[in-house]
Amino acid sequence: MDLTDSQTVVTVVAGLAILAGLAGVVVPGLPALPLCWGGVLLWAVFGGAGLGGWAVFAAVTLVAAGGAVIKYAWPGRNLKRTGVPTSTLLAGGVLGIVGFFVVPFVGLVLGFVAGVWAAERLRLGSNQLAWPSTVQALKAAGLSMLVELLAGLLIAALWVAGLLLT
């Protein structure tokens, strides 16, 4: 690999963007799917892959858009079905953000759990009733992360296939 070759440099940078996107599934603050999508866009524009690169980019765009929609719609539908209100999730999100700055990385999860539990405790008036809602919110957050990870891995696989075929 010759690093003076601009197409090689673009390919390496695109791969690093995709890896950063995959890490962004679990690292707060990194936009996972936009990073993966942007890496493939960079490769399609400057990587010299031609029409095949644009075909890969079109497929990746569909996967990224679908993943972004499913990431919110599927867990949200599950939460609505179990009766967890949007205000509870909002409280969890706000405390999660605060927790991220108080206790980096782990604080996001701790703050989210504490926020959901506190909101449900206030709404339902009982620890025993608040805990099942908290568990459902955690399951929804896990499902959202899983959907995002699978979409990111599919984007990476499409990009690698594009590298091999173009």
Stockholm file with secondary structure:
# STOCKHOLM 1.0

chainA/1-166         MDLTDSQTVVTVVAGLAILAGLAGVVVPGLPALPLCWGGVLLWAVFGGAGLGGWAVFAAVTLVAAGGAVIKYAWPGRNLKRTGVPTSTLLAGGVLGIVGFFVVPFVGLVLGFVAGVWAAERLRLGSNQLAWPSTVQALKAAGLSMLVELLAGLLIAALWVAGLLLT
#=GR chainA/1-166 SS CCTTSHHHHHHHHHHHHHHHHHHTTTSTTSCHHHHHHHHHHHHHHHSCCHHHHHHHHHHHHHHHHHHHHHHHHHHHHHHHHHTCCHHHHHHHHHHHHHHHHHSTTHHHHHHHHHHHHHHHHHHHSCHHHHHHHHHHHHHHHHHHHHHHHHHHHHHHHHHHHHHHHC
#=GC SS_cons         CCTTSHHHHHHHHHHHHHHHHHHTTTSTTSCHHHHHHHHHHHHHHHSCCHHHHHHHHHHHHHHHHHHHHHHHHHHHHHHHHHTCCHHHHHHHHHHHHHHHHHSTTHHHHHHHHHHHHHHHHHHHSCHHHHHHHHHHHHHHHHHHHHHHHHHHHHHHHHHHHHHHHC
//
